[in-house]
Amino acid sequence: MLSTSYRQDRGVSPVIGVILIVAITVILAAIIAGFVMDLGNSIGEDEARAGVAVDVHHDPQEIDIRVVTLGNAEYINISGTPYTNHDNSGPLGDRSDMRELTVGDEVTIDQDDLEPAGQEGTVTAVAVNGDTETQVGSEDYNFT
């Protein structure tokens, strides 16, 4: 008598195996993407951000600075050559007009507001957020 014993090794079919591998890969990709996206959002959170328009005009010779938006900044300070070479007797008055600007503030620095050493240089807008200062605008000028 012939006796045949059927031995069945049950395993996972190749289709189910592929589906499981793809699912695990997708889940791992989602987890890694979550970490990467979170890291991307935290980069530069301490930097001050603001929108400032700096325009240099040559007829008449003047520099216009307008604060468009503060973003996360508390205020904007103007620095650079016009600040360090400012003539307090000019039309602008003293340098305090170039400090702690907020949305909607506009400063016009006329050629007459500048000492001879300040007739050419760079005007810089700096956003301030607590102890953090970040340059948000800059423009070179030459009134000589």
Secondary structure, DSSP 8 states (H G I E B T S, - for coil): -------------HHHHHHHHHHHHHHHHHHHHHHHHHHHHHTTTTS---EEEEEEEETTEEEEEEEEE-TT-SEEEEEEHHHHTB-TTSTT-SGGGGSSB-TT-EEEEEGGGB-GGGSEEEEEEEEEETTEEEEEEEEEEE--
